[in-house]
Amino acid sequence: MTYIKKSVPRAEGNPGTGIQPRDQLTLIDIDDIAFMPSPDDKGVVIADNIVMKPGRYGYNIYMTQGTIEVTSAAEGDTDKIGFTPSIKFEHPGNEQEVREFKANSINRKFIVVIRYCSGKPADLIGTICNPCKLTPSYTGNNESNTNEMTFTQISKGSDIFIYKGTVTLEEPVSVVETGVKVVPFISEGQYQLTAGAAVIDEIEGGAHDAVITLLGAAGGSSPTVSGTGGKILLRGGKVFTASEGSQLTLRAFDSGDGGIMWIEQSRYVAA
């Protein structure tokens, strides 16, 4: 369904107050991506997961709260106008780790994901064909010892996306042991399943609109995820086989009786 022209009213609450990003910016090197989902037909929301190549993952860099600035200016001549999103922030100190990060990131191409303390969906800047690049700047004096980092989309193009998927990081939120049928919710993120013949039919806990991704198991028999228990709803009722490299993303919905129903958002089946 394409975008239908409609009025844009004032959002609820205090939408004009300052943003409150989390203090960790997630970076995804485009060379590490196996599958990059497209936004929906309205051009803003990316609902599916970014899938990483085996053994690859996104990673975080600390941002000093109060220095984070996200911009997206549109510019260009008539019929050539496009957006150039950017995020700028400070990282304290100039220790070996941050110097090595700068030296090894300065000419690489990234997708950046910005998450918020309010729990609203993450922002995402960049695409595989129009990624972000880093421009760092260091200042050391009697008042400051800090690195200013700026990640900017290389060329004019799309505006900031809303990203509703999860990101593969160095460590999953939890490793689900062999034989487990009920997966305890710890936090949003990715849960690594372990080889075995278990049939998972419930995610225990969670809050409305939380998102998790179950990662397929390596080696041995593959666990499965079933929607027959009434706590997980899969598209078309199709069982998910959690083979190595496969992913299943679920979103939590308040069922109205104090319970939580987990509904499939997307799945990726490794070849």
C-alpha positions as CSV (number, residue, x, y, z in Angstrom):
1,M,0.0,0.0,0.0
2,T,1.6,3.3,-1.1
3,Y,1.5,6.5,0.9
4,I,-1.9,8.2,1.0
5,K,-1.9,11.9,1.4
6,K,-3.2,12.9,4.8
7,S,-2.9,15.7,7.4
8,V,-0.1,15.6,10.0
9,P,-1.5,16.6,13.4
10,R,0.6,17.5,16.5
11,A,1.9,14.4,18.2
12,E,0.9,13.6,21.7
13,G,2.9,14.7,24.7
14,N,5.8,17.1,24.2
15,P,7.2,16.1,20.8
16,G,9.3,19.3,20.5
17,T,11.5,18.6,23.5
18,G,15.1,17.4,23.0
19,I,15.9,13.9,22.0
20,Q,17.2,11.4,24.5
21,P,19.4,8.8,22.7
22,R,21.0,6.0,24.5
23,D,24.7,6.4,25.1
24,Q,25.7,3.6,22.7
25,L,25.7,4.1,18.9
26,T,25.5,0.8,17.0
27,L,27.7,0.5,13.9
28,I,27.3,-2.1,11.1
29,D,30.0,-2.4,8.5
30,I,28.3,-2.9,5.2
31,D,30.9,-5.5,4.3
32,D,29.6,-7.7,7.1
33,I,25.9,-7.6,5.9
34,A,24.4,-10.7,4.3
35,F,20.9,-9.2,3.8
36,M,19.7,-5.6,4.0
37,P,15.9,-5.2,4.1
38,S,14.2,-2.4,2.2
39,P,11.8,0.1,3.8
40,D,8.1,-0.4,3.4
41,D,6.3,1.2,0.4
42,K,5.9,4.5,2.3
43,G,9.7,4.7,2.4
44,V,10.4,5.2,6.1
45,V,9.9,2.0,8.2
46,I,12.3,-1.0,8.0
47,A,10.5,-3.8,9.8
48,D,12.7,-6.8,8.9
49,N,16.1,-7.6,10.4
50,I,19.5,-6.8,9.0
51,V,21.1,-10.2,8.6
52,M,24.9,-10.5,9.2
53,K,27.3,-12.8,7.5
54,P,28.4,-15.8,9.7
55,G,30.7,-14.7,12.5
56,R,30.1,-11.0,11.8
57,Y,28.3,-8.6,14.1
58,G,27.6,-4.9,14.8
59,Y,29.4,-3.1,17.6
60,N,28.9,-0.1,19.8
61,I,30.8,3.1,20.5
62,Y,30.1,5.2,23.6
63,M,28.5,8.7,23.2
64,T,28.6,11.4,25.9
65,Q,25.1,12.3,26.8
66,G,24.2,15.9,26.0
67,T,26.6,16.1,23.1
68,I,24.6,13.9,20.7
69,E,23.1,15.8,17.7
70,V,21.1,14.1,14.9
71,T,20.5,16.1,11.7
72,S,18.9,15.5,8.3
73,A,19.0,18.5,6.0
74,A,17.4,18.4,2.5
75,E,19.2,20.2,-0.2
76,G,19.8,20.4,-4.0
77,D,18.5,22.0,-7.1
78,T,14.9,21.6,-8.3
79,D,14.1,18.0,-9.0
80,K,17.4,17.0,-7.4
81,I,16.6,17.5,-3.7
82,G,17.7,14.8,-1.3
83,F,18.5,14.2,2.4
84,T,21.9,14.0,4.0
85,P,21.4,12.5,7.5
86,S,24.2,12.7,10.1
87,I,24.9,12.1,13.7
88,K,27.6,14.0,15.7
89,F,28.7,13.3,19.3
90,E,31.7,13.4,21.7
91,H,33.6,10.5,23.0
92,P,35.7,11.3,26.1
93,G,39.4,10.8,26.2
94,N,41.9,9.8,23.6
95,E,43.0,6.4,24.8
96,Q,44.5,3.6,22.7
97,E,41.1,1.9,22.0
98,V,39.5,5.0,20.5
99,R,42.6,5.9,18.5
100,E,42.6,2.3,17.1
101,F,38.9,2.7,16.4
102,K,39.5,5.9,14.4
103,A,42.5,4.5,12.5
104,N,40.6,1.4,11.4
105,S,37.2,3.1,10.7
106,I,38.0,6.3,8.9
107,N,37.6,4.9,5.4
108,R,35.0,2.2,6.0
109,K,31.3,2.3,5.2
110,F,28.7,2.0,7.9
111,I,25.0,1.7,8.7
112,V,24.4,3.4,12.0
113,V,21.5,2.6,14.4
114,I,20.5,5.1,17.1
115,R,18.3,3.8,20.0
116,Y,16.4,5.9,22.5
117,C,15.9,5.9,26.2
118,S,12.1,6.5,25.7
119,G,11.7,3.1,24.1
120,K,10.5,4.5,20.8
121,P,11.8,2.6,17.7
122,A,15.4,3.1,16.7
123,D,16.6,5.4,13.9
124,L,18.8,4.1,11.1
125,I,21.0,6.1,8.8
126,G,22.5,4.8,5.6
127,T,22.0,2.0,3.1
128,I,24.3,-0.5,1.5
129,C,24.5,1.7,-1.6
130,N,24.6,5.0,0.3
131,P,26.3,4.3,3.7
132,C,27.8,6.6,6.3
133,K,31.5,7.5,6.7
134,L,33.3,8.7,9.8
135,T,34.9,12.1,10.2
136,P,36.7,12.3,13.6
137,S,38.2,15.4,15.3
138,Y,40.3,15.4,18.5
139,T,40.7,18.3,20.9
140,G,43.0,18.3,24.0
141,N,43.5,21.3,26.2
142,N,43.2,22.5,29.8
143,E,39.4,22.3,29.6
144,S,38.7,19.3,27.4
145,N,40.1,16.0,26.3
146,T,37.6,14.6,23.8
147,N,37.1,13.1,20.3
148,E,34.2,14.5,18.3
149,M,32.8,11.9,15.9
150,T,30.5,12.6,12.9
151,F,28.9,9.8,10.8
152,T,27.3,11.3,7.7
153,Q,25.6,9.6,4.7
154,I,27.9,9.8,1.7
155,S,25.5,11.3,-0.8
156,K,22.1,12.9,-0.9
157,G,19.4,10.3,-0.7
158,S,16.9,8.9,1.8
159,D,16.0,10.5,5.1
160,I,16.5,8.8,8.5
161,F,14.7,5.4,8.6
162,I,12.7,3.9,11.5
163,Y,14.3,0.5,12.2
164,K,12.1,-2.0,14.0
165,G,14.4,-5.0,13.7
166,T,17.2,-6.2,16.0
167,V,20.9,-6.1,15.5
168,T,23.4,-8.9,15.8
169,L,26.0,-7.8,18.4
170,E,29.2,-9.4,19.8
171,E,27.2,-11.2,22.5
172,P,23.5,-12.3,22.4
173,V,21.2,-11.2,25.2
174,S,20.9,-14.9,26.2
175,V,21.9,-18.4,25.2
176,V,18.9,-20.7,25.3
177,E,20.0,-24.1,26.5
178,T,19.1,-27.4,24.8
179,G,15.7,-28.7,25.6
180,V,14.2,-25.4,26.7
181,K,10.5,-25.0,25.6
182,V,9.7,-21.8,27.3
183,V,12.2,-18.9,26.6
184,P,12.4,-16.3,29.5
185,F,12.4,-12.7,28.3
186,I,15.4,-10.8,29.6
187,S,15.5,-7.8,27.3
188,E,15.1,-6.8,23.7
189,G,17.7,-8.2,21.4
190,Q,18.9,-11.6,20.0
191,Y,18.6,-15.0,21.7
192,Q,21.0,-17.7,20.6
193,L,19.2,-21.1,20.4
194,T,21.2,-24.3,21.1
195,A,21.0,-27.5,19.0
196,G,18.4,-30.1,20.2
197,A,15.0,-31.4,19.4
198,A,13.0,-29.0,21.6
199,V,9.8,-27.4,20.4
200,I,9.6,-23.8,21.7
201,D,6.0,-22.7,22.2
202,E,6.2,-19.7,24.6
203,I,8.2,-16.6,25.4
204,E,7.7,-15.9,29.1
205,G,7.4,-12.3,30.1
206,G,8.0,-9.2,28.1
207,A,6.2,-5.9,27.6
208,H,4.0,-4.6,24.8
209,D,5.9,-3.8,21.6
210,A,9.2,-5.4,22.7
211,V,11.1,-7.1,19.9
212,I,13.3,-10.2,20.1
213,T,15.1,-12.4,17.5
214,L,15.7,-16.1,17.9
215,L,18.9,-17.2,16.2
216,G,19.2,-20.7,14.7
217,A,21.5,-23.3,16.3
218,A,24.7,-24.6,14.9
219,G,25.4,-28.3,14.6
220,G,23.2,-31.2,15.6
221,S,19.4,-31.3,15.3
222,S,17.6,-28.0,15.0
223,P,15.0,-26.8,17.6
224,T,11.7,-25.6,16.2
225,V,9.3,-22.8,17.2
226,S,5.6,-23.6,17.1
227,G,2.5,-21.4,17.3
228,T,0.3,-24.2,18.5
229,G,0.6,-23.3,22.2
230,G,-1.4,-20.0,21.8
231,K,1.5,-17.8,23.1
232,I,3.3,-17.5,19.8
233,L,1.6,-16.6,16.5
234,L,3.4,-17.5,13.4
235,R,2.5,-16.3,9.9
236,G,0.3,-18.9,8.3
237,G,0.9,-21.2,11.3
238,K,4.1,-22.3,9.6
239,V,6.6,-23.8,12.1
240,F,10.0,-22.2,12.2
241,T,13.0,-24.5,12.0
242,A,15.9,-22.9,13.8
243,S,18.7,-24.1,11.6
244,E,22.2,-22.5,11.6
245,G,22.0,-18.9,10.1
246,S,18.2,-18.7,10.3
247,Q,16.4,-16.0,12.3
248,L,12.9,-15.5,13.6
249,T,11.8,-12.0,14.9
250,L,8.9,-11.7,17.2
251,R,7.1,-8.6,18.6
252,A,5.1,-8.6,21.9
253,F,1.5,-7.6,22.0
254,D,-0.7,-7.1,25.0
255,S,-3.4,-9.7,24.7
256,G,-5.8,-7.7,26.9
257,D,-6.0,-10.2,29.7
258,G,-2.7,-9.4,31.4
259,G,-0.9,-11.7,29.1
260,I,1.6,-11.2,26.2
261,M,1.3,-12.7,22.7
262,W,4.4,-12.9,20.6
263,I,3.7,-12.4,16.9
264,E,6.1,-13.1,14.0
265,Q,7.4,-10.0,12.3
266,S,9.8,-11.6,9.9
267,R,11.9,-14.7,9.3
268,Y,15.1,-15.4,7.5
269,V,15.9,-18.9,6.4
270,A,19.6,-19.6,5.6
271,A,20.2,-21.4,2.3
